[in-house]
Structures are given as structure tokens and as C-alpha cells.
Amino acid sequence: MVPTDTPQEDERVVRLAESSRPEDLAGRIRDVHRQFGRVLQQRISELGLTLGTWYFLRALWEEDGLSQRELSQRIGTMEPTTVSALNAMERLGLVRRERDPHDKRRRRVYLTDHGRSLKGEALGLLGELDRQALQGFSGADVGQLHTLLDSVAENLKLPRGH
């Protein structure tokens, strides 16, 4: 649970959580996520990208040369899905795959010049989307929103081994 300032505030948070339908928070987060996805897809389509390729590009912009398995784990996709996405991204000239020189069974994924060149414009579109979503929020509101979302994510972490 998110730490609060007073025992009364703790009780208020517990009452609010108990009075809400269980799906309220999950449903709202899902709805916001879907809306972000719809608007982001619309904007990045101008660059010839899909939402599926977006996630892979984001991971590779952060760390180029990941293995296919590492990409699957970072993005949360099954390996066959990753292979299909990478096949499509290769056809679009966004990535290339090479055998790992230290482990011939492993294939590493590298951005092409074209894939790398989209980073600035694509992240700029994401920045515009963030600004649109947070319109009317103060800096303190944005900070609190991030803190609250981090706390929700932390509260939902599974113990090791699960």
C-alpha cells in the first residue's frame, strides 16, 4: 500500500479500496493504456511504424545488440512472437540479426541506420503524447502520479520464485 501521512489517512485509503469494485483500478489503468496505445499508434504510423515495432525499437534504442531472448523478456512477448516481429522489422530495414560470436546458437539484434534514425522523431512524438495526457497537471501532480504508479507496481510485484 502507498505510505500515507496519518493513521486517519491510512483508514481512508483502506475504506476507499474496500468500497470500490475490485476491477476499478485495473480497468482504469487498462483503459488509459489502451487509449495511449491508440493515439501513439496513430502518431507513429506517420513514421511507418506499428505499435508492435515500437516496443522492440524502444528496447533497442536503450540497448542495441540484445539477443532475441533478451528482447522477448524485456518486452514481455513469447519468443515466437518476437521472431515474427523481427522478421517484419528486417523486411522494413529497421534491424539486422547476427550470430553471437561467443555463442553461435544465439542471435543478436542490431538497429540499422534507418532504425536508429527514427529514434529522435519517434521519442518526440511520445513526448508530445505525454504532454497532451498531462495537460493541466502541475509539476507536483506529475511527480505524485509517478510516485503513485511506482507504488502500485511495487505492491503488485510477486515474491521471488513465483
Wavefront OBJ file of the C-alpha trace (Angstrom):
o trace
v 0.000 0.000 0.000
v 1.095 3.578 -0.614
v 2.508 5.101 2.583
v 0.296 7.858 3.978
v 0.861 10.648 6.440
v -1.565 9.747 9.220
v -3.462 6.766 10.604
v -6.706 8.515 9.583
v -5.417 8.765 6.029
v -4.474 5.065 6.126
v -8.041 4.205 7.189
v -9.490 6.403 4.446
v -7.376 4.651 1.794
v -8.421 1.212 3.092
v -12.127 2.221 3.141
v -11.850 3.608 -0.380
v -10.207 0.420 -1.635
v -12.786 -1.781 0.095
v -15.725 0.270 -1.197
v -14.517 0.197 -4.799
v -15.203 -2.668 -7.132
v -12.028 -4.758 -7.482
v -11.810 -4.140 -11.221
v -11.970 -0.353 -10.934
v -8.223 0.324 -10.695
v -7.212 -2.401 -13.131
v -9.946 -1.330 -15.542
v -8.956 2.312 -15.418
v -5.286 1.528 -15.926
v -6.184 -0.790 -18.822
v -8.402 1.871 -20.416
v -5.711 4.554 -20.145
v -3.116 2.133 -21.534
v -5.371 1.324 -24.490
v -6.019 4.984 -25.180
v -2.294 5.748 -25.066
v -1.735 2.856 -27.471
v -4.397 4.077 -29.912
v -3.063 7.630 -30.006
v 0.575 6.526 -30.132
v -0.203 4.117 -32.998
v -1.855 6.928 -34.912
v 1.154 9.199 -34.444
v 3.942 6.715 -35.155
v 2.156 5.440 -38.264
v 3.397 8.672 -39.875
v 6.890 7.158 -39.498
v 5.790 3.840 -40.979
v 5.831 2.137 -37.563
v 3.325 -0.033 -35.770
v 2.814 -0.299 -32.043
v 4.382 -3.762 -32.181
v 7.606 -2.492 -33.757
v 7.599 0.468 -31.358
v 8.221 -1.723 -28.309
v 11.137 -3.512 -29.941
v 12.674 -0.283 -31.192
v 12.386 1.287 -27.731
v 14.284 -1.627 -26.191
v 16.968 -1.474 -28.883
v 17.306 2.310 -28.630
v 18.094 1.756 -24.955
v 20.485 -1.151 -25.606
v 21.406 -2.203 -29.107
v 22.636 -5.750 -29.699
v 20.260 -7.610 -27.390
v 19.628 -11.274 -28.040
v 16.202 -12.336 -29.280
v 15.545 -13.928 -25.860
v 16.538 -10.724 -24.033
v 14.182 -8.736 -26.259
v 11.344 -11.159 -25.502
v 11.961 -10.826 -21.784
v 12.202 -7.035 -21.816
v 9.066 -6.578 -23.869
v 7.099 -9.421 -22.349
v 6.423 -11.378 -25.523
v 6.791 -15.050 -26.292
v 9.852 -15.899 -28.371
v 7.863 -16.951 -31.492
v 6.124 -13.552 -31.418
v 9.498 -11.853 -31.152
v 10.851 -13.827 -34.116
v 7.840 -12.847 -36.253
v 8.181 -9.186 -35.274
v 11.900 -9.201 -36.019
v 11.287 -10.814 -39.418
v 8.932 -7.956 -40.268
v 11.360 -5.359 -38.894
v 14.175 -6.834 -41.010
v 11.987 -6.567 -44.123
v 11.383 -2.889 -43.244
v 15.120 -2.303 -42.881
v 14.877 -1.420 -39.175
v 17.061 -4.186 -37.712
v 19.572 -6.853 -38.669
v 20.353 -10.099 -36.842
v 23.804 -11.551 -36.425
v 25.147 -14.673 -34.761
v 26.706 -14.014 -31.369
v 30.470 -14.502 -31.822
v 30.703 -16.135 -28.357
v 27.620 -18.378 -28.661
v 26.685 -19.423 -32.205
v 23.223 -20.570 -31.039
v 22.314 -17.016 -30.003
v 21.347 -14.272 -32.435
v 21.850 -10.630 -31.551
v 19.600 -7.884 -32.895
v 21.090 -4.594 -34.049
v 19.452 -1.448 -35.298
v 20.182 -0.414 -38.862
v 20.976 3.194 -39.646
v 17.323 3.588 -40.619
v 16.084 2.070 -37.333
v 18.449 4.290 -35.351
v 17.456 7.402 -37.335
v 13.806 7.136 -36.224
v 14.637 7.495 -32.519
v 14.578 11.295 -32.223
v 11.353 11.825 -34.114
v 9.584 8.834 -32.550
v 10.531 9.818 -28.995
v 9.493 13.382 -29.831
v 6.035 12.074 -30.727
v 5.916 10.215 -27.414
v 6.891 13.423 -25.601
v 4.038 15.253 -27.314
v 1.649 12.479 -26.253
v 2.862 12.707 -22.652
v 2.371 16.478 -22.682
v -1.146 16.043 -24.069
v -2.007 13.421 -21.453
v -0.675 15.576 -18.601
v -2.234 18.826 -19.797
v -3.450 20.811 -16.803
v -1.311 18.872 -14.315
v 1.160 20.753 -12.153
v 4.716 19.545 -11.759
v 3.769 18.310 -8.297
v 0.783 16.422 -9.750
v 3.036 14.707 -12.284
v 5.540 13.790 -9.581
v 2.781 12.403 -7.385
v 1.309 10.438 -10.289
v 4.687 8.822 -10.969
v 5.163 8.051 -7.276
v 1.712 6.501 -7.023
v 2.139 4.385 -10.152
v 5.554 3.221 -8.915
v 3.942 2.248 -5.608
v 1.149 0.333 -7.348
v 3.738 -1.549 -9.423
v 5.813 -2.298 -6.320
v 2.749 -3.535 -4.427
v 1.955 -5.940 -7.256
v 5.416 -7.493 -7.543
v 5.376 -11.214 -6.984
v 7.750 -12.688 -4.446
v 10.822 -14.369 -5.955
v 10.133 -17.846 -7.212
v 6.566 -17.166 -8.389
l 1 2 3 4 5 6 7 8 9 10 11 12 13 14 15 16 17 18 19 20 21 22 23 24 25 26 27 28 29 30 31 32 33 34 35 36 37 38 39 40 41 42 43 44 45 46 47 48 49 50 51 52 53 54 55 56 57 58 59 60 61 62 63 64 65 66 67 68 69 70 71 72 73 74 75 76 77 78 79 80 81 82 83 84 85 86 87 88 89 90 91 92 93 94 95 96 97 98 99 100 101 102 103 104 105 106 107 108 109 110 111 112 113 114 115 116 117 118 119 120 121 122 123 124 125 126 127 128 129 130 131 132 133 134 135 136 137 138 139 140 141 142 143 144 145 146 147 148 149 150 151 152 153 154 155 156 157 158 159 160 161 162
